[in-house]
Amino acid sequence: MREDIKERIEICSVGKVPDGYKKCIASIIPNDWKEMDFCECATIQSGLVDPKKQPYSDMKHIGPENIEKDTGRIVNVVRAKDQGLISGKFAFDENSIIYSKVRPKLNKVCIPEFDGICSADCYVMQVKENINKEYLYWFILSEYFLKQAIACSMRTKMPKVNQNEINSFKINVPSLREQSGIVKTLKTYEDYCELLQKLIKQKVKYFEWLAEQLLNGKIRISNSTDKWKKVKIGQFIDEINEKTTHNNQYEILSVTKNGICLQKDQFNKQIASNDNIGYKIVKKGNLVFSTMNLWMGSLDVLNSYDIGMVSPAYKVFKFNSNIMLNEFGKYYMKSKHMIWRYKINSEQGASVVRRNLDLKGLLNNVVSIPTVYEQRKIAEILMAVEKEIKLLEEKMQYVQQEKKAMMKLLLSGTVRMNEIYGDELYG
């Protein structure tokens, strides 16, 4: 990056105005840009339609729940009649921008590529001639718009932005040509993020398929001809009950379908009792699960931490390494076959999601497992694929952060299009 651009970014970051720029309400922008009210850039549609009547009943419906936070992706939409919708909705077309006016911190905005209807909790926006639709979409998705929305919504009990407030929001507006260049640049980041997301989904799907093939013996390790041994589950896991002797002796952990995590990260706070003497101690390599949620796949082997503690409601086990390795047990105990066994050994409890596990019955179940040698090889293969997934996820996070940084620079004009593409290409 050129030194003059770096210097300009630094000047703007501390709230000072560099040469050729001016201080506005939303941000510091170039002298040749305008700061306009939202109502000068777009109109908000009024008038509700009946989703029970044609043609609206056959149209797809978008609600806040169908718009991904921060990404603008539209997910899981179905037709109005398939949802049984009865209350009034707003109609939109492929030229519209849809913005969720409730809980603006979630930052939900999208551009549909079809005609449909949307929840009354959304605004349908139509851009004016001086604005590129995609540019306005990116600006609404940016921190400049988000800050204004959050500031307004904090004044109400239910976080919500009303139409009069939005109409007064400030929008940074460059020339149509520069708007188009900004859209093109940010779209490159978006396309890359979508590609990475597809690769991650494909890799996860491959991992799930491969794990089931290896853990069921349908695919064997080269040179592994030994028959799998039939053993009771209770032969390769032993329950342990080591307990804490003073408060907050270790970090408190929670077990979810996605693995073991710090309780304060799972719930954004510690929900355990202040008196946690007698909590169960969990060490690296131990298997942990709740007898009420085991049938849902809420179990894991502790790998991310050397030691921690969990509620006494959890069961903690160590593997008998002569029969099953920790690294193999992590995958085997979470396999589809084992989750099926947890289900058939659990009975309906006080609620739909809670079932009472017959632990003694489960431990007496007979299963087939490979030799320790084959276990080690299977674990190595699965860990390698998991590492590939993690690297893709880290790449995704990096690109998303880079995109966010570029949005801030481009939508304020701190970095100009001709500085990215050169005067020869951009003019």
C-alpha positions as CSV (number, residue, x, y, z in Angstrom):
1,M,0.0,0.0,0.0
2,R,1.3,3.5,-0.9
3,E,2.7,5.5,2.0
4,D,0.3,8.5,1.3
5,I,-2.7,6.1,1.6
6,K,-1.4,4.7,4.9
7,E,-0.9,8.2,6.2
8,R,-4.5,9.1,5.2
9,I,-5.9,6.1,6.9
10,E,-4.0,6.9,10.1
11,I,-5.2,10.5,10.0
12,C,-8.9,9.5,9.6
13,S,-8.6,6.8,12.3
14,V,-8.0,9.5,14.9
15,G,-10.8,11.7,13.7
16,K,-8.7,14.2,11.9
17,V,-9.4,15.5,8.4
18,P,-6.8,15.0,5.7
19,D,-6.3,17.3,2.7
20,G,-9.1,16.9,0.1
21,Y,-11.6,15.6,2.7
22,K,-14.4,17.0,4.8
23,K,-15.9,16.1,8.2
24,C,-19.5,14.9,7.9
25,I,-22.0,13.3,10.4
26,A,-21.5,9.7,9.3
27,S,-17.8,9.9,8.6
28,I,-14.9,11.8,6.9
29,I,-15.4,11.8,3.2
30,P,-13.8,13.2,0.0
31,N,-14.7,16.7,-1.0
32,D,-16.3,15.5,-4.2
33,W,-18.6,13.1,-2.3
34,K,-22.0,14.1,-0.8
35,E,-23.5,13.2,2.5
36,M,-27.2,12.7,1.8
37,D,-30.3,11.7,3.9
38,F,-31.5,8.2,3.3
39,C,-34.8,9.6,2.0
40,E,-32.9,11.3,-0.8
41,C,-31.4,7.9,-1.8
42,A,-34.4,5.5,-1.5
43,T,-38.1,5.3,-0.6
44,I,-39.6,2.9,1.9
45,Q,-42.6,1.0,0.6
46,S,-46.0,1.2,2.4
47,G,-49.2,-0.7,2.0
48,L,-49.7,-4.3,3.1
49,V,-50.9,-7.3,1.0
50,D,-52.9,-10.3,2.0
51,P,-50.7,-13.5,2.0
52,K,-53.8,-15.7,1.8
53,K,-54.7,-14.4,-1.6
54,Q,-53.2,-14.9,-5.1
55,P,-50.6,-14.1,-6.3
56,Y,-49.1,-13.5,-2.9
57,S,-49.9,-16.9,-1.4
58,D,-47.7,-18.6,-4.0
59,M,-44.8,-16.2,-3.4
60,K,-41.8,-16.9,-1.3
61,H,-41.8,-15.2,2.1
62,I,-38.8,-13.5,3.8
63,G,-38.7,-12.8,7.5
64,P,-35.9,-11.6,9.7
65,E,-35.1,-15.2,10.5
66,N,-34.4,-15.9,6.8
67,I,-31.6,-13.3,6.6
68,E,-28.2,-14.2,7.9
69,K,-26.5,-11.7,10.3
70,D,-23.9,-9.5,8.6
71,T,-23.7,-11.5,5.4
72,G,-27.0,-10.6,3.6
73,R,-27.5,-14.3,2.6
74,I,-31.1,-15.4,2.3
75,V,-31.8,-18.9,3.8
76,N,-34.6,-21.4,4.1
77,V,-37.4,-19.4,2.4
78,V,-40.7,-21.1,1.5
79,R,-44.0,-20.0,0.0
80,A,-46.5,-18.0,2.0
81,K,-49.2,-20.7,1.8
82,D,-46.8,-23.4,3.0
83,Q,-46.2,-21.3,6.2
84,G,-49.9,-20.7,6.7
85,L,-49.3,-16.9,6.9
86,I,-52.4,-14.8,7.6
87,S,-51.2,-11.3,8.7
88,G,-50.4,-8.5,6.3
89,K,-47.1,-8.5,4.5
90,F,-45.1,-6.2,2.2
91,A,-44.6,-7.1,-1.4
92,F,-41.2,-6.7,-3.0
93,D,-39.5,-7.3,-6.4
94,E,-36.0,-8.1,-7.5
95,N,-35.1,-4.4,-7.5
96,S,-35.8,-4.1,-3.8
97,I,-33.6,-4.0,-0.7
98,I,-35.1,-5.7,2.4
99,Y,-34.0,-4.5,5.8
100,S,-35.0,-6.0,9.2
101,K,-36.1,-3.1,11.4
102,V,-36.2,-5.1,14.6
103,R,-33.1,-5.8,16.7
104,P,-30.8,-3.8,14.3
105,K,-27.7,-5.0,16.1
106,L,-28.2,-8.2,14.1
107,N,-27.5,-6.2,10.9
108,K,-29.9,-8.1,8.6
109,V,-30.3,-6.7,5.1
110,C,-30.6,-8.5,1.8
111,I,-31.2,-8.1,-2.0
112,P,-33.6,-10.8,-3.2
113,E,-33.3,-12.1,-6.7
114,F,-37.0,-12.9,-7.0
115,D,-40.4,-11.3,-6.4
116,G,-42.1,-12.1,-3.1
117,I,-43.4,-10.9,0.2
118,C,-41.7,-10.1,3.5
119,S,-42.6,-9.7,7.1
120,A,-44.0,-6.5,8.4
121,D,-40.9,-6.5,10.7
122,C,-38.9,-5.5,7.6
123,Y,-38.7,-2.5,5.4
124,V,-38.9,-2.8,1.6
125,M,-36.6,-0.1,0.0
126,Q,-36.6,1.1,-3.5
127,V,-33.5,3.1,-4.6
128,K,-33.7,6.4,-6.5
129,E,-31.9,7.2,-9.8
130,N,-28.8,8.7,-8.3
131,I,-28.0,5.5,-6.3
132,N,-26.6,2.1,-7.3
133,K,-28.8,-0.5,-5.5
134,E,-25.9,-2.7,-4.6
135,Y,-23.9,0.3,-3.3
136,L,-26.8,1.2,-1.0
137,Y,-27.0,-2.4,0.1
138,W,-23.3,-2.4,1.1
139,F,-23.7,0.9,2.9
140,I,-26.7,-0.3,4.9
141,L,-24.6,-3.4,5.8
142,S,-21.7,-1.2,6.9
143,E,-20.8,0.1,10.4
144,Y,-21.7,3.6,9.3
145,F,-25.4,2.7,8.9
146,L,-25.3,0.2,11.8
147,K,-24.1,2.8,14.3
148,Q,-27.0,5.1,13.4
149,A,-29.5,2.3,13.7
150,I,-28.3,1.1,17.1
151,A,-28.3,4.7,18.4
152,C,-32.0,5.1,17.5
153,S,-33.1,1.6,18.7
154,M,-31.6,2.1,22.2
155,R,-34.2,4.7,23.0
156,T,-37.0,2.1,22.8
157,K,-37.9,-1.0,25.0
158,M,-38.1,-3.2,21.9
159,P,-34.9,-2.5,19.8
160,K,-36.5,-1.2,16.6
161,V,-35.9,1.5,14.0
162,N,-38.9,3.5,12.8
163,Q,-39.3,4.9,9.3
164,N,-38.8,8.6,10.2
165,E,-35.5,7.7,11.8
166,I,-34.2,5.8,8.9
167,N,-35.2,8.6,6.5
168,S,-32.8,10.9,8.4
169,F,-29.8,8.5,8.4
170,K,-26.8,9.8,6.6
171,I,-25.5,8.1,3.5
172,N,-22.0,8.7,1.9
173,V,-22.6,9.1,-1.8
174,P,-19.8,9.2,-4.4
175,S,-20.4,9.4,-8.2
176,L,-22.3,6.5,-9.8
177,R,-19.1,5.4,-11.4
178,E,-17.3,5.1,-8.1
179,Q,-20.3,3.5,-6.5
180,S,-20.1,0.8,-9.2
181,G,-16.4,0.3,-8.6
182,I,-16.9,-0.1,-4.9
183,V,-19.6,-2.6,-5.5
184,K,-17.3,-4.6,-7.9
185,T,-14.5,-4.6,-5.3
186,L,-16.7,-5.7,-2.4
187,K,-18.4,-8.3,-4.5
188,T,-15.0,-9.9,-5.1
189,Y,-14.7,-10.5,-1.4
190,E,-18.3,-11.7,-1.1
191,D,-17.7,-14.2,-3.9
192,Y,-14.6,-15.5,-2.3
193,C,-16.4,-15.9,1.1
194,E,-19.2,-17.9,-0.7
195,L,-16.6,-20.1,-2.3
196,L,-14.9,-20.8,1.0
197,Q,-18.2,-21.5,2.6
198,K,-19.0,-24.1,-0.1
199,L,-15.6,-25.7,0.3
200,I,-16.1,-26.0,4.0
201,K,-19.6,-27.5,3.6
202,Q,-18.2,-30.0,1.1
203,K,-15.3,-30.9,3.3
204,V,-17.5,-31.3,6.4
205,K,-19.8,-33.6,4.3
206,Y,-16.8,-35.6,3.2
207,F,-15.6,-35.9,6.8
208,E,-19.0,-37.2,8.0
209,W,-19.1,-39.8,5.2
210,L,-15.5,-40.9,5.7
211,A,-15.9,-41.1,9.5
212,E,-19.0,-43.4,9.2
213,Q,-17.2,-45.6,6.6
214,L,-14.1,-46.0,8.8
215,L,-15.9,-46.3,12.1
216,N,-18.2,-49.0,10.8
217,G,-15.4,-51.0,9.1
218,K,-16.8,-50.4,5.6
219,I,-13.4,-48.9,4.6
220,R,-10.4,-50.6,6.1
221,I,-6.9,-49.3,6.7
222,S,-4.3,-50.8,4.3
223,N,-2.6,-53.9,5.7
224,S,-5.4,-54.2,8.4
225,T,-6.9,-57.6,8.1
226,D,-7.6,-58.4,11.8
227,K,-11.2,-58.9,12.6
228,W,-12.9,-56.3,14.8
229,K,-13.4,-57.4,18.4
230,K,-16.8,-57.5,20.1
231,V,-16.7,-55.9,23.5
232,K,-19.1,-54.3,26.0
233,I,-19.0,-50.5,26.1
234,G,-18.3,-50.7,29.8
235,Q,-15.0,-52.6,29.0
236,F,-13.4,-49.6,27.3
237,I,-14.8,-46.7,29.4
238,D,-14.5,-46.4,33.2
239,E,-16.5,-43.8,35.1
240,I,-14.5,-41.4,37.3
241,N,-15.7,-39.2,40.1
242,E,-12.9,-36.9,41.1
243,K,-14.4,-33.7,42.6
244,T,-13.3,-30.2,43.4
245,T,-12.5,-29.2,46.9
246,H,-12.8,-25.4,46.7
247,N,-14.7,-22.8,44.7
248,N,-13.7,-22.0,41.2
249,Q,-10.9,-24.5,41.3
250,Y,-10.8,-24.8,37.5
251,E,-12.6,-23.3,34.6
252,I,-16.3,-24.4,34.3
253,L,-17.0,-26.3,31.1
254,S,-20.2,-27.1,29.2
255,V,-20.8,-30.0,26.7
256,T,-22.8,-29.3,23.6
257,K,-23.4,-31.0,20.2
258,N,-20.5,-28.9,18.9
259,G,-18.1,-30.1,21.6
260,I,-16.8,-28.9,24.9
261,C,-16.4,-25.2,25.6
262,L,-16.1,-22.7,28.4
263,Q,-19.5,-22.2,30.1
264,K,-18.9,-18.4,30.0
265,D,-18.4,-18.5,26.2
266,Q,-21.5,-20.7,25.7
267,F,-23.9,-18.5,27.7
268,N,-21.9,-15.2,27.6
269,K,-21.7,-15.6,31.4
270,Q,-21.1,-18.2,34.1
271,I,-24.5,-19.7,35.0
272,A,-23.2,-22.3,37.5
273,S,-23.7,-21.8,41.2
274,N,-21.2,-19.6,43.1
275,D,-20.8,-22.6,45.4
276,N,-19.2,-25.1,43.0
277,I,-17.4,-27.2,45.5
278,G,-18.0,-30.9,44.5
279,Y,-18.1,-30.3,40.8
280,K,-16.6,-33.1,38.7
281,I,-13.0,-32.7,37.5
282,V,-12.4,-33.4,33.8
283,K,-8.9,-34.0,32.4
284,K,-7.6,-34.0,28.9
285,G,-8.7,-37.2,27.2
286,N,-11.7,-37.8,29.4
287,L,-15.1,-38.4,27.9
288,V,-18.0,-36.2,29.2
289,F,-21.7,-36.3,28.7
290,S,-25.1,-35.6,30.3
291,T,-27.3,-38.6,30.7
292,M,-30.4,-36.4,29.8
293,N,-28.9,-35.0,26.5
294,L,-26.7,-37.9,25.4
295,W,-29.3,-39.1,22.8
296,M,-29.0,-35.8,21.0
297,G,-25.2,-36.2,20.6
298,S,-24.1,-33.9,23.4
299,L,-20.9,-35.6,24.3
300,D,-17.2,-35.1,23.6
301,V,-13.6,-35.9,24.7
302,L,-11.8,-33.0,26.3
303,N,-8.9,-31.9,24.0
304,S,-8.8,-28.1,24.1
305,Y,-8.0,-27.8,27.8
306,D,-5.7,-29.8,30.1
307,I,-8.2,-29.7,33.0
308,G,-11.6,-28.2,33.9
309,M,-14.7,-28.9,35.9
310,V,-18.3,-29.7,35.0
311,S,-21.6,-29.9,36.9
312,P,-22.2,-33.0,39.0
313,A,-25.1,-33.8,36.6
314,Y,-22.5,-34.8,34.0
315,K,-20.8,-38.2,33.7
316,V,-17.1,-38.3,33.3
317,F,-15.2,-41.4,31.9
318,K,-11.6,-42.3,31.1
319,F,-10.8,-44.7,28.3
320,N,-9.1,-48.1,28.9
321,S,-6.2,-47.4,26.5
322,N,-5.5,-51.2,26.1
323,I,-8.9,-51.5,24.3
324,M,-9.6,-48.0,23.0
325,L,-7.4,-45.0,22.4
326,N,-8.6,-41.5,23.5
327,E,-8.1,-40.0,20.0
328,F,-10.1,-42.8,18.4
329,G,-12.7,-42.8,21.1
330,K,-13.5,-39.1,20.4
331,Y,-14.8,-40.1,17.0
332,Y,-16.2,-43.5,17.8
333,M,-18.4,-42.3,20.7
334,K,-19.9,-39.6,18.5
335,S,-20.6,-41.9,15.5
336,K,-24.1,-42.3,14.1
337,H,-24.1,-45.9,15.3
338,M,-23.3,-44.9,18.9
339,I,-25.9,-42.1,18.9
340,W,-28.5,-44.7,17.8
341,R,-27.5,-46.8,20.8
342,Y,-27.8,-43.8,23.1
343,K,-31.3,-43.2,21.8
344,I,-32.5,-46.8,22.3
345,N,-31.1,-46.8,25.8
346,S,-32.9,-43.6,26.8
347,E,-36.6,-43.1,27.8
348,Q,-38.7,-40.0,27.5
349,G,-38.2,-37.7,30.5
350,A,-39.9,-34.6,31.8
351,S,-39.6,-32.8,28.4
352,V,-39.2,-33.6,24.8
353,V,-35.5,-32.8,24.7
354,R,-34.6,-34.6,27.9
355,R,-34.5,-38.4,28.1
356,N,-33.3,-40.5,31.0
357,L,-30.4,-42.7,30.1
358,D,-30.2,-46.3,31.3
359,L,-26.5,-46.1,31.8
360,K,-26.1,-49.6,33.1
361,G,-27.9,-50.9,30.0
362,L,-25.8,-48.8,27.7
363,L,-22.5,-50.0,29.3
364,N,-23.7,-53.6,28.7
365,N,-24.2,-53.0,25.0
366,V,-21.9,-55.1,22.8
367,V,-20.1,-53.3,20.0
368,S,-17.4,-54.1,17.4
369,I,-14.1,-52.1,17.6
370,P,-10.9,-52.4,15.6
371,T,-7.4,-53.2,16.9
372,V,-5.5,-50.4,18.6
373,Y,-3.2,-50.1,15.5
374,E,-6.2,-49.6,13.2
375,Q,-7.8,-47.2,15.7
376,R,-4.6,-45.0,15.6
377,K,-4.6,-45.0,11.8
378,I,-8.3,-44.1,11.6
379,A,-7.8,-41.3,14.1
380,E,-4.9,-39.9,12.1
381,I,-6.9,-39.8,8.9
382,L,-9.9,-38.1,10.6
383,M,-7.7,-35.6,12.4
384,A,-6.1,-34.7,9.1
385,V,-9.4,-33.9,7.5
386,E,-10.5,-31.9,10.6
387,K,-7.3,-29.9,10.3
388,E,-8.2,-29.1,6.7
389,I,-11.6,-27.9,7.8
390,K,-10.1,-25.7,10.5
391,L,-7.7,-24.1,8.1
392,L,-10.5,-23.3,5.7
393,E,-12.6,-21.8,8.6
394,E,-9.6,-19.7,9.7
395,K,-9.2,-18.5,6.1
396,M,-12.9,-17.7,6.0
397,Q,-12.6,-15.6,9.2
398,Y,-9.6,-13.7,7.8
399,V,-11.3,-12.9,4.5
400,Q,-14.4,-11.7,6.3
401,Q,-12.3,-9.4,8.5
402,E,-10.5,-8.1,5.4
403,K,-13.8,-7.5,3.7
404,K,-15.1,-5.6,6.7
405,A,-12.0,-3.4,6.8
406,M,-12.3,-2.7,3.0
407,M,-16.0,-1.8,3.5
408,K,-14.9,0.8,6.1
409,L,-12.2,2.3,3.8
410,L,-14.2,2.2,0.5
411,L,-17.6,3.4,1.8
412,S,-16.0,6.5,3.4
413,G,-13.7,7.2,0.4
414,T,-10.6,6.9,2.6
415,V,-9.3,4.7,-0.2
416,R,-10.4,5.7,-3.7
417,M,-11.1,3.4,-6.7
418,N,-8.3,4.9,-8.9
419,E,-5.9,4.1,-6.0
420,I,-6.9,0.5,-6.2
421,Y,-7.1,0.0,-10.0
422,G,-4.8,2.8,-11.2
423,D,-5.7,5.8,-13.3
424,E,-5.2,3.9,-16.5
425,L,-7.9,1.3,-15.6
426,Y,-10.2,3.6,-13.6
427,G,-9.6,7.0,-15.1
